[in-house]
Amino acid sequence: MSHANAALTPRARLRLAQLVVDHGWTHTAAAKMFMVSPRTASKWSDRYRAEGPAGMVDRSSRPQLSPSRTSARVVRQIVGLR
């Protein structure tokens, strides 16, 4: 489910991507029709090319890696001091 302020639902993303990929629209023209930026139109059309309709679903915004994450040893020390 899309969040309340999402510009595009998965169905609208699919339609936008199909206009660009399948029907030859420019990113700018498709973006204007759906009231999003050309960069957004490019992102969704690229994802459609790579993954097809399945790529239009919402994804988590949680980072997969956190390189500056506090080490487990330091976390245990902090918890112990509390």
N, C-alpha and C positions, 0 to 999 in steps of 0.2 A: 504494500500500500504506500502510495506517495505521501509525503508530508504535506501539511496544509498550504504551504507557500510554494510548492513546486510549480514551475512554469509548465512542465510537460508531464503528462501521465504516461505510463508505458505504451498505451495505445497511440497517443499523439506522437511519441518518440518514433514509433514504428512507421507511422504515416509520413513524418518528416523525413526519416531515413530513406523510405521507399521513393519519395519524390526526388531526392538527390541521386540515389544509386540507380534505381530502376527507370526513372523518367527523365533523367538528365538535367534536373533543375540545378542552379548554382546554390552554393551555401547561403549566399546573401539573400536570394529570392525566397528560399524556403524559410530562412530565419525570419524574414520580414512577415511572412504569412503566419508564422506561429508566435511572433512577438518575442523572439529570443535573439541572442547574439549569433553572428556567423560562426564564431568559435564553438558555440554550443551545437549548432547544426553540424559542424565538421566532426565534433566528438561523437555524436550519435550516428552519423552516417558511417564513420570509420568503424565504430563498434558493430554496426549492422553488417558491414562487409566482412568483418572478421568472425562474427558469431551468429549472424542471422537474427531472426526474430527473438530467439532466446536471450540475446544480449541486451534487450531493451528493458529488462526488469531492474528494479531498484537494487542497489548494492549497499553494503555497510560502508560508512565513512571512517570506520575505525582503522587506524594504521596497522598493517600486518607486522611491521618491525618497528622497534623503538631503540635506535642505536645508543641513545644517551640514557637509557633506563638505569635506575639505581640498582646496584647489584644486590643479590639476595642476602649476602653477608651484612651489608650496610643496613638493609631493611630490618634484619633481625636485631641488630644493635640498637636501632632507633626504637623498635617495639620494646626491647628489653629496658631501655631507659625510661620509657613512658610508664 
